[in-house]
């Protein structure tokens, strides 16, 4: 059986580790939001990345440190805006797809005349 060792840690160190864990989790969320925002606006990923595995919640013990609260709220607000923007983008893409499908269906059927108004 493996031998266990106990390590004594000062309370200040625990508080620092706790805050660092929360700060790291917020950094990860910020990066994910930034990547998604860039993908939505530019249409391409900021950097070529391998597909990510399903998101796993970080193992954080204790509540969010108060001094990180404003940052966490700003990230949450960005996530909500991004979710709304993504919903609108998906709806617009679906509408464009339906239009393209109708155009393609009529392009194969020459029995119905088609006109394209290019005056605008």
Secondary structure, 3 states (H helix, E strand, C coil): CCCCCCCCCCHHHHHHHHHHHHHHHHHHHHHHHHHHHHHHHHCCCCCCCCCCCCCCCCCCCCCCCHHHHHHHHHHHHHHHHHHHHHHHHHHHHHHHHHHHHHHHHHHHCCCCCCCCCCCC
